[in-house]
Amino acid sequence: MGHNPRSIPRPLVRTNQWFIVLSVVATWITGQSWILLIPLICGLLGLLFHYNPIMKWAKVFLKRPMNEYIPEDRDQQQFNQVIAVSCLTIGYISYLLHWNIVAIIFTAMVGLAAFIAILGFCIGCFIRFQWQQYLYRRKTETKG
């Protein structure tokens, strides 16, 4: 299994997902919304500069060469990260505005999506696939 530069080793993706889940739970337990800023800022750094500190930190603990881990598609992970950052942003701002129900809804969505991905079903992957299918159908319908 050769390492593709367009992929990310699964353990790094899982670490990021667990970090999101634990940050959401910690926010709920403590009532400290600033905790959401940690995965939010790390996610933004990953999207804007291709440097996610959580994944960089986790990389230190990989015991095998990068190409020996199951690869995750980088473009798909970027798409998922856009969704996560969006939900974390809306959740954090909602907490600041004391819109607690909205905050809980958006943090629950991102926390549940990350946890469900850890269990093996990627909601972001499903959404992206459906979107790509829609664009393909639209493109082929306009040609015919």
DRENMARTI-101292 format. One line per field, with one value per atom (N, C-alpha, C, CB): residue number from 1; residue in three letters; atom name; x, y, z. Coordinates in steps of 0.02 Angstrom, whole numbers. Glycine has a CB too. Layout:
<vexvos>
num: (NUM, ...)
residu: (ala, ...)
atome: (CA, ...)
xx: (X, ...)
yy: (Y, ...)
zz: (Z, ...)
</vexvos>
This chain:
<vexvos>
num: (1, 1, 1, 1, 2, 2, 2, 2, 3, 3, 3, 3, 4, 4, 4, 4, 5, 5, 5, 5, 6, 6, 6, 6, 7, 7, 7, 7, 8, 8, 8, 8, 9, 9, 9, 9, 10, 10, 10, 10, 11, 11, 11, 11, 12, 12, 12, 12, 13, 13, 13, 13, 14, 14, 14, 14, 15, 15, 15, 15, 16, 16, 16, 16, 17, 17, 17, 17, 18, 18, 18, 18, 19, 19, 19, 19, 20, 20, 20, 20, 21, 21, 21, 21, 22, 22, 22, 22, 23, 23, 23, 23, 24, 24, 24, 24, 25, 25, 25, 25, 26, 26, 26, 26, 27, 27, 27, 27, 28, 28, 28, 28, 29, 29, 29, 29, 30, 30, 30, 30, 31, 31, 31, 31, 32, 32, 32, 32, 33, 33, 33, 33, 34, 34, 34, 34, 35, 35, 35, 35, 36, 36, 36, 36, 37, 37, 37, 37, 38, 38, 38, 38, 39, 39, 39, 39, 40, 40, 40, 40, 41, 41, 41, 41, 42, 42, 42, 42, 43, 43, 43, 43, 44, 44, 44, 44, 45, 45, 45, 45, 46, 46, 46, 46, 47, 47, 47, 47, 48, 48, 48, 48, 49, 49, 49, 49, 50, 50, 50, 50, 51, 51, 51, 51, 52, 52, 52, 52, 53, 53, 53, 53, 54, 54, 54, 54, 55, 55, 55, 55, 56, 56, 56, 56, 57, 57, 57, 57, 58, 58, 58, 58, 59, 59, 59, 59, 60, 60, 60, 60, 61, 61, 61, 61, 62, 62, 62, 62, 63, 63, 63, 63, 64, 64, 64, 64, 65, 65, 65, 65, 66, 66, 66, 66, 67, 67, 67, 67, 68, 68, 68, 68, 69, 69, 69, 69, 70, 70, 70, 70, 71, 71, 71, 71, 72, 72, 72, 72, 73, 73, 73, 73, 74, 74, 74, 74, 75, 75, 75, 75, 76, 76, 76, 76, 77, 77, 77, 77, 78, 78, 78, 78, 79, 79, 79, 79, 80, 80, 80, 80, 81, 81, 81, 81, 82, 82, 82, 82, 83, 83, 83, 83, 84, 84, 84, 84, 85, 85, 85, 85, 86, 86, 86, 86, 87, 87, 87, 87, 88, 88, 88, 88, 89, 89, 89, 89, 90, 90, 90, 90, 91, 91, 91, 91, 92, 92, 92, 92, 93, 93, 93, 93, 94, 94, 94, 94, 95, 95, 95, 95, 96, 96, 96, 96, 97, 97, 97, 97, 98, 98, 98, 98, 99, 99, 99, 99, 100, 100, 100, 100, 101, 101, 101, 101, 102, 102, 102, 102, 103, 103, 103, 103, 104, 104, 104, 104, 105, 105, 105, 105, 106, 106, 106, 106, 107, 107, 107, 107, 108, 108, 108, 108, 109, 109, 109, 109, 110, 110, 110, 110, 111, 111, 111, 111, 112, 112, 112, 112, 113, 113, 113, 113, 114, 114, 114, 114, 115, 115, 115, 115, 116, 116, 116, 116, 117, 117, 117, 117, 118, 118, 118, 118, 119, 119, 119, 119, 120, 120, 120, 120, 121, 121, 121, 121, 122, 122, 122, 122, 123, 123, 123, 123, 124, 124, 124, 124, 125, 125, 125, 125, 126, 126, 126, 126, 127, 127, 127, 127, 128, 128, 128, 128, 129, 129, 129, 129, 130, 130, 130, 130, 131, 131, 131, 131, 132, 132, 132, 132, 133, 133, 133, 133, 134, 134, 134, 134, 135, 135, 135, 135, 136, 136, 136, 136, 137, 137, 137, 137, 138, 138, 138, 138, 139, 139, 139, 139, 140, 140, 140, 140, 141, 141, 141, 141, 142, 142, 142, 142, 143, 143, 143, 143, 144, 144, 144, 144)
residu: (met, met, met, met, gly, gly, gly, gly, his, his, his, his, asn, asn, asn, asn, pro, pro, pro, pro, arg, arg, arg, arg, ser, ser, ser, ser, ile, ile, ile, ile, pro, pro, pro, pro, arg, arg, arg, arg, pro, pro, pro, pro, leu, leu, leu, leu, val, val, val, val, arg, arg, arg, arg, thr, thr, thr, thr, asn, asn, asn, asn, gln, gln, gln, gln, trp, trp, trp, trp, phe, phe, phe, phe, ile, ile, ile, ile, val, val, val, val, leu, leu, leu, leu, ser, ser, ser, ser, val, val, val, val, val, val, val, val, ala, ala, ala, ala, thr, thr, thr, thr, trp, trp, trp, trp, ile, ile, ile, ile, thr, thr, thr, thr, gly, gly, gly, gly, gln, gln, gln, gln, ser, ser, ser, ser, trp, trp, trp, trp, ile, ile, ile, ile, leu, leu, leu, leu, leu, leu, leu, leu, ile, ile, ile, ile, pro, pro, pro, pro, leu, leu, leu, leu, ile, ile, ile, ile, cys, cys, cys, cys, gly, gly, gly, gly, leu, leu, leu, leu, leu, leu, leu, leu, gly, gly, gly, gly, leu, leu, leu, leu, leu, leu, leu, leu, phe, phe, phe, phe, his, his, his, his, tyr, tyr, tyr, tyr, asn, asn, asn, asn, pro, pro, pro, pro, ile, ile, ile, ile, met, met, met, met, lys, lys, lys, lys, trp, trp, trp, trp, ala, ala, ala, ala, lys, lys, lys, lys, val, val, val, val, phe, phe, phe, phe, leu, leu, leu, leu, lys, lys, lys, lys, arg, arg, arg, arg, pro, pro, pro, pro, met, met, met, met, asn, asn, asn, asn, glu, glu, glu, glu, tyr, tyr, tyr, tyr, ile, ile, ile, ile, pro, pro, pro, pro, glu, glu, glu, glu, asp, asp, asp, asp, arg, arg, arg, arg, asp, asp, asp, asp, gln, gln, gln, gln, gln, gln, gln, gln, gln, gln, gln, gln, phe, phe, phe, phe, asn, asn, asn, asn, gln, gln, gln, gln, val, val, val, val, ile, ile, ile, ile, ala, ala, ala, ala, val, val, val, val, ser, ser, ser, ser, cys, cys, cys, cys, leu, leu, leu, leu, thr, thr, thr, thr, ile, ile, ile, ile, gly, gly, gly, gly, tyr, tyr, tyr, tyr, ile, ile, ile, ile, ser, ser, ser, ser, tyr, tyr, tyr, tyr, leu, leu, leu, leu, leu, leu, leu, leu, his, his, his, his, trp, trp, trp, trp, asn, asn, asn, asn, ile, ile, ile, ile, val, val, val, val, ala, ala, ala, ala, ile, ile, ile, ile, ile, ile, ile, ile, phe, phe, phe, phe, thr, thr, thr, thr, ala, ala, ala, ala, met, met, met, met, val, val, val, val, gly, gly, gly, gly, leu, leu, leu, leu, ala, ala, ala, ala, ala, ala, ala, ala, phe, phe, phe, phe, ile, ile, ile, ile, ala, ala, ala, ala, ile, ile, ile, ile, leu, leu, leu, leu, gly, gly, gly, gly, phe, phe, phe, phe, cys, cys, cys, cys, ile, ile, ile, ile, gly, gly, gly, gly, cys, cys, cys, cys, phe, phe, phe, phe, ile, ile, ile, ile, arg, arg, arg, arg, phe, phe, phe, phe, gln, gln, gln, gln, trp, trp, trp, trp, gln, gln, gln, gln, gln, gln, gln, gln, tyr, tyr, tyr, tyr, leu, leu, leu, leu, tyr, tyr, tyr, tyr, arg, arg, arg, arg, arg, arg, arg, arg, lys, lys, lys, lys, thr, thr, thr, thr, glu, glu, glu, glu, thr, thr, thr, thr, lys, lys, lys, lys, gly, gly, gly, gly)
atome: (N, CA, C, CB, N, CA, C, CB, N, CA, C, CB, N, CA, C, CB, N, CA, C, CB, N, CA, C, CB, N, CA, C, CB, N, CA, C, CB, N, CA, C, CB, N, CA, C, CB, N, CA, C, CB, N, CA, C, CB, N, CA, C, CB, N, CA, C, CB, N, CA, C, CB, N, CA, C, CB, N, CA, C, CB, N, CA, C, CB, N, CA, C, CB, N, CA, C, CB, N, CA, C, CB, N, CA, C, CB, N, CA, C, CB, N, CA, C, CB, N, CA, C, CB, N, CA, C, CB, N, CA, C, CB, N, CA, C, CB, N, CA, C, CB, N, CA, C, CB, N, CA, C, CB, N, CA, C, CB, N, CA, C, CB, N, CA, C, CB, N, CA, C, CB, N, CA, C, CB, N, CA, C, CB, N, CA, C, CB, N, CA, C, CB, N, CA, C, CB, N, CA, C, CB, N, CA, C, CB, N, CA, C, CB, N, CA, C, CB, N, CA, C, CB, N, CA, C, CB, N, CA, C, CB, N, CA, C, CB, N, CA, C, CB, N, CA, C, CB, N, CA, C, CB, N, CA, C, CB, N, CA, C, CB, N, CA, C, CB, N, CA, C, CB, N, CA, C, CB, N, CA, C, CB, N, CA, C, CB, N, CA, C, CB, N, CA, C, CB, N, CA, C, CB, N, CA, C, CB, N, CA, C, CB, N, CA, C, CB, N, CA, C, CB, N, CA, C, CB, N, CA, C, CB, N, CA, C, CB, N, CA, C, CB, N, CA, C, CB, N, CA, C, CB, N, CA, C, CB, N, CA, C, CB, N, CA, C, CB, N, CA, C, CB, N, CA, C, CB, N, CA, C, CB, N, CA, C, CB, N, CA, C, CB, N, CA, C, CB, N, CA, C, CB, N, CA, C, CB, N, CA, C, CB, N, CA, C, CB, N, CA, C, CB, N, CA, C, CB, N, CA, C, CB, N, CA, C, CB, N, CA, C, CB, N, CA, C, CB, N, CA, C, CB, N, CA, C, CB, N, CA, C, CB, N, CA, C, CB, N, CA, C, CB, N, CA, C, CB, N, CA, C, CB, N, CA, C, CB, N, CA, C, CB, N, CA, C, CB, N, CA, C, CB, N, CA, C, CB, N, CA, C, CB, N, CA, C, CB, N, CA, C, CB, N, CA, C, CB, N, CA, C, CB, N, CA, C, CB, N, CA, C, CB, N, CA, C, CB, N, CA, C, CB, N, CA, C, CB, N, CA, C, CB, N, CA, C, CB, N, CA, C, CB, N, CA, C, CB, N, CA, C, CB, N, CA, C, CB, N, CA, C, CB, N, CA, C, CB, N, CA, C, CB, N, CA, C, CB, N, CA, C, CB, N, CA, C, CB, N, CA, C, CB, N, CA, C, CB, N, CA, C, CB, N, CA, C, CB, N, CA, C, CB, N, CA, C, CB, N, CA, C, CB, N, CA, C, CB, N, CA, C, CB, N, CA, C, CB, N, CA, C, CB, N, CA, C, CB, N, CA, C, CB, N, CA, C, CB, N, CA, C, CB, N, CA, C, CB, N, CA, C, CB, N, CA, C, CB, N, CA, C, CB, N, CA, C, CB)
xx: (43, 0, 45, -49, 60, 103, 68, 125, 108, 79, 65, 127, 4, -17, -16, -88, 18, 19, -51, 66, -98, -167, -208, -200, -174, -209, -180, -204, -219, -200, -208, -245, -158, -164, -224, -99, -262, -323, -312, -352, -257, -249, -248, -184, -223, -222, -293, -176, -331, -401, -441, -433, -430, -466, -449, -449, -386, -365, -403, -289, -407, -443, -517, -435, -547, -617, -628, -641, -585, -591, -583, -539, -537, -526, -589, -467, -623, -686, -738, -711, -747, -796, -782, -796, -720, -703, -709, -632, -694, -702, -775, -671, -818, -890, -915, -930, -896, -918, -890, -894, -827, -797, -833, -722, -853, -890, -957, -901, -992, -1057, -1050, -1090, -1000, -991, -971, -939, -924, -897, -936, -826, -973, -1006, -958, -1042, -897, -844, -841, -775, -873, -877, -810, -927, -762, -697, -661, -653, -680, -649, -660, -678, -717, -731, -681, -802, -650, -601, -541, -579, -524, -464, -474, -449, -525, -533, -552, -586, -585, -604, -543, -650, -497, -437, -392, -398, -386, -345, -375, -341, -441, -474, -464, -548, -469, -457, -386, -472, -338, -268, -258, -221, -292, -288, -317, -324, -374, -407, -367, -477, -345, -313, -239, -320, -204, -131, -107, -97, -154, -137, -91, -103, -105, -67, -116, -13, -135, -180, -137, -234, -131, -88, -106, -90, -169, -190, -160, -268, -164, -136, -60, -160, -29, 44, 67, 69, 32, 48, 40, 5, -16, -30, 21, -100, 48, 96, 158, 118, 175, 232, 224, 242, 161, 147, 138, 86, 141, 136, 199, 127, 190, 248, 274, 228, 230, 248, 255, 196, 286, 289, 218, 329, 210, 145, 109, 154, 147, 115, 88, 164, 99, 74, 6, 123, -20, -86, -139, -85, -200, -256, -262, -323, -263, -266, -337, -233, -344, -407, -396, -431, -445, -438, -434, -498, -382, -370, -427, -304, -451, -505, -569, -519, -583, -642, -634, -653, -574, -562, -566, -494, -545, -552, -626, -515, -665, -738, -768, -771, -750, -775, -755, -750, -693, -668, -706, -593, -726, -766, -832, -780, -863, -925, -913, -956, -860, -845, -830, -785, -789, -773, -835, -719, -878, -941, -985, -980, -994, -1035, -1004, -1045, -938, -904, -910, -830, -904, -910, -981, -893, -1030, -1100, -1114, -1150, -1089, -1099, -1066, -1070, -1004, -968, -1001, -894, -1017, -1050, -1118, -1058, -1153, -1218, -1211, -1252, -1159, -1146, -1133, -1086, -1092, -1077, -1140, -1028, -1188, -1250, -1304, -1276, -1286, -1332, -1391, -1358, -1379, -1427, -1411, -1425, -1424, -1400, -1429, -1416, -1491, -1521, -1486, -1597, -1474, -1438, -1367, -1435, -1335, -1267, -1265, -1239, -1312, -1314, -1328, -1367, -1373, -1390, -1327, -1446, -1291, -1233, -1174, -1212, -1163, -1109, -1127, -1092, -1191, -1213, -1204, -1287, -1220, -1213, -1140, -1238, -1094, -1023, -996, -981, -1015, -992, -1018, -1013, -1082, -1111, -1081, -1187, -1073, -1044, -974, -1042, -934, -866, -867, -826, -912, -916, -941, -963, -991, -1016, -962, -1080, -921, -865, -814, -829, -802, -757, -784, -748, -850, -882, -884, -952, -870, -864, -908, -876, -954, -996, -983, -1072, -960, -941, -1000, -879, -1032, -1089, -1066, -1124, -1009, -982, -967, -918, -944, -931, -996, -896, -1048, -1113, -1140, -1163, -1134, -1158, -1119, -1152, -1053, -1012, -1028, -937, -1037, -1053, -1120, -1057, -1170, -1235, -1230, -1286, -1189, -1179, -1145, -1136, -1094, -1059, -1106, -997, -1149, -1197, -1246, -1234, -1269, -1315, -1283, -1337, -1221, -1186, -1176, -1118, -1159, -1150, -1215, -1123, -1269, -1334, -1355, -1389, -1343, -1361, -1321, -1350, -1257, -1213, -1234, -1140, -1250, -1269, -1338, -1266, -1382, -1450, -1448, -1496, -1402, -1399, -1366, -1359, -1326, -1294, -1345, -1233, -1391, -1437, -1499, -1453)
yy: (-59, 0, 62, 0, 90, 149, 211, 160, 256, 318, 366, 350, 387, 436, 504, 419, 554, 620, 651, 666, 624, 648, 610, 642, 576, 539, 556, 463, 538, 549, 481, 606, 460, 397, 398, 382, 344, 341, 358, 272, 336, 354, 430, 324, 468, 541, 569, 574, 542, 563, 545, 529, 484, 462, 507, 389, 525, 569, 635, 581, 663, 726, 718, 751, 661, 648, 642, 585, 604, 597, 664, 546, 705, 771, 814, 807, 811, 848, 821, 843, 756, 726, 746, 649, 738, 753, 827, 729, 870, 942, 962, 981, 931, 945, 921, 909, 861, 834, 877, 760, 897, 939, 1006, 951, 1033, 1097, 1088, 1121, 1034, 1021, 1011, 960, 972, 957, 1018, 901, 1057, 1114, 1179, 1126, 1183, 1246, 1298, 1273, 1277, 1323, 1319, 1306, 1366, 1362, 1374, 1413, 1407, 1420, 1355, 1460, 1300, 1236, 1220, 1178, 1242, 1230, 1266, 1252, 1319, 1356, 1314, 1418, 1265, 1224, 1183, 1177, 1140, 1104, 1151, 1049, 1205, 1253, 1285, 1308, 1310, 1342, 1291, 1377, 1232, 1179, 1160, 1116, 1156, 1140, 1195, 1129, 1258, 1314, 1313, 1380, 1301, 1297, 1241, 1286, 1186, 1130, 1149, 1070, 1183, 1203, 1257, 1228, 1307, 1365, 1355, 1425, 1318, 1312, 1240, 1346, 1192, 1121, 1102, 1104, 1131, 1116, 1110, 1172, 1048, 1036, 1014, 982, 1056, 1040, 974, 1095, 956, 893, 834, 887, 837, 783, 783, 789, 842, 846, 815, 919, 829, 801, 725, 832, 702, 630, 592, 618, 625, 593, 567, 642, 601, 582, 511, 632, 491, 427, 369, 433, 384, 330, 288, 359, 224, 179, 152, 121, 150, 122, 179, 70, 165, 215, 235, 188, 296, 323, 279, 393, 249, 210, 143, 197, 125, 61, 67, 33, 128, 139, 145, 202, 128, 136, 209, 108, 225, 296, 322, 305, 385, 421, 475, 452, 485, 533, 604, 527, 640, 708, 755, 735, 751, 796, 783, 786, 719, 703, 730, 627, 723, 748, 824, 724, 857, 930, 950, 960, 914, 925, 916, 878, 860, 846, 901, 778, 925, 977, 1042, 988, 1058, 1118, 1113, 1128, 1054, 1044, 1050, 974, 1019, 1021, 1093, 976, 1128, 1197, 1241, 1226, 1230, 1269, 1256, 1250, 1193, 1177, 1203, 1101, 1196, 1221, 1297, 1200, 1331, 1404, 1426, 1432, 1395, 1412, 1396, 1375, 1339, 1320, 1369, 1250, 1387, 1434, 1503, 1440, 1529, 1595, 1592, 1618, 1537, 1530, 1530, 1465, 1498, 1501, 1573, 1456, 1610, 1680, 1722, 1709, 1708, 1746, 1719, 1746, 1667, 1635, 1602, 1685, 1580, 1541, 1468, 1558, 1447, 1382, 1324, 1373, 1328, 1273, 1265, 1284, 1321, 1319, 1292, 1390, 1316, 1293, 1218, 1329, 1192, 1121, 1081, 1105, 1106, 1071, 1065, 1109, 1121, 1119, 1081, 1189, 1087, 1048, 974, 1074, 959, 889, 860, 882, 900, 875, 858, 928, 903, 890, 834, 954, 833, 781, 712, 795, 709, 645, 623, 651, 669, 652, 623, 713, 655, 631, 562, 681, 553, 489, 434, 494, 449, 400, 382, 427, 431, 416, 369, 482, 380, 335, 264, 360, 258, 192, 161, 197, 202, 173, 202, 103, 246, 276, 351, 262, 374, 444, 482, 451, 522, 562, 613, 598, 644, 693, 660, 725, 597, 561, 549, 494, 531, 519, 583, 492, 639, 703, 722, 759, 715, 734, 690, 728, 625, 580, 600, 507, 614, 634, 699, 642, 746, 810, 798, 858, 756, 741, 706, 697, 662, 629, 679, 574, 725, 777, 819, 822, 840, 881, 842, 905, 779, 737, 730, 668, 715, 708, 774, 687, 829, 894, 909, 949, 891, 902, 859, 888, 796, 750, 766, 677, 792, 811, 872, 825, 918, 978, 962, 1033, 909, 889, 853, 845, 817, 774, 808, 712)
zz: (0, 0, 0, 62, -58, -62, -36, -133, -5, 22, -35, 74, -39, -88, -54, -117, -84, -52, -48, -90, -85, -83, -31, -152, 15, 67, 136, 53, 186, 256, 291, 290, 329, 365, 413, 404, 413, 453, 528, 448, 560, 631, 643, 658, 595, 603, 597, 551, 550, 542, 605, 479, 631, 691, 751, 707, 757, 813, 808, 811, 749, 740, 757, 667, 736, 751, 827, 715, 860, 932, 967, 959, 942, 972, 968, 938, 911, 903, 952, 830, 955, 1000, 1072, 993, 1094, 1163, 1179, 1178, 1130, 1140, 1149, 1081, 1109, 1116, 1184, 1059, 1203, 1268, 1325, 1276, 1321, 1373, 1377, 1358, 1320, 1320, 1355, 1247, 1339, 1371, 1447, 1339, 1467, 1538, 1578, 1547, 1551, 1589, 1577, 1570, 1522, 1505, 1478, 1565, 1463, 1438, 1362, 1470, 1328, 1255, 1221, 1230, 1255, 1225, 1204, 1273, 1235, 1219, 1145, 1263, 1117, 1046, 1000, 1029, 1027, 986, 968, 1023, 1009, 995, 931, 1055, 926, 862, 805, 869, 820, 768, 737, 797, 778, 753, 718, 810, 747, 715, 647, 760, 644, 581, 529, 592, 551, 505, 479, 539, 523, 502, 450, 563, 461, 413, 345, 440, 346, 284, 247, 297, 284, 252, 236, 297, 280, 273, 268, 330, 266, 264, 322, 197, 379, 440, 498, 455, 514, 570, 629, 553, 681, 739, 773, 789, 773, 804, 766, 807, 700, 659, 662, 587, 663, 668, 734, 663, 788, 853, 851, 908, 823, 822, 779, 795, 728, 683, 721, 627, 774, 815, 844, 873, 854, 886, 836, 927, 771, 722, 726, 650, 731, 739, 673, 784, 623, 558, 507, 534, 450, 397, 375, 336, 353, 334, 283, 305, 237, 184, 208, 129, 270, 296, 330, 345, 334, 364, 310, 409, 328, 281, 264, 311, 199, 178, 177, 110, 195, 189, 136, 258, 92, 38, 65, -10, 46, 71, 51, 45, -11, -33, 8, -107, 21, 61, 132, 62, 159, 227, 231, 253, 178, 176, 175, 113, 136, 133, 203, 82, 235, 302, 351, 326, 343, 389, 379, 378, 318, 306, 344, 229, 342, 379, 454, 363, 479, 551, 574, 567, 536, 554, 552, 506, 504, 499, 561, 435, 578, 637, 702, 642, 708, 768, 773, 768, 716, 715, 736, 645, 705, 722, 795, 676, 818, 888, 936, 901, 922, 965, 967, 943, 908, 905, 940, 832, 932, 965, 1041, 943, 1066, 1139, 1160, 1158, 1121, 1138, 1140, 1088, 1095, 1091, 1138, 1019, 1177, 1223, 1187, 1274, 1126, 1088, 1102, 1011, 1163, 1186, 1146, 1258, 1126, 1088, 1021, 1077, 986, 922, 933, 889, 987, 1003, 1014, 1065, 1051, 1065, 1001, 1119, 960, 897, 853, 859, 843, 798, 827, 779, 893, 923, 924, 994, 934, 933, 862, 955, 812, 742, 728, 692, 745, 730, 774, 738, 837, 881, 861, 952, 844, 821, 755, 816, 709, 643, 652, 597, 695, 707, 740, 751, 789, 824, 777, 885, 736, 688, 637, 652, 618, 572, 605, 551, 669, 706, 705, 780, 709, 708, 638, 735, 586, 520, 465, 524, 481, 429, 426, 442, 369, 360, 330, 315, 371, 347, 295, 406, 307, 259, 192, 286, 193, 131, 93, 145, 130, 100, 68, 152, 104, 78, 16, 132, 18, -40, -101, -23, -89, -143, -175, -118, -134, -161, -200, -104, -175, -210, -277, -166, -278, -341, -391, -328, -367, -410, -439, -371, -397, -420, -475, -360, -464, -514, -578, -487, -573, -632, -672, -612, -636, -670, -703, -620, -669, -697, -760, -645, -758, -815, -874, -796, -861, -916, -943, -893, -902, -925, -971, -865, -958, -1000, -1067, -964, -1070, -1133, -1178, -1121, -1147, -1185, -1201, -1149)
</vexvos>
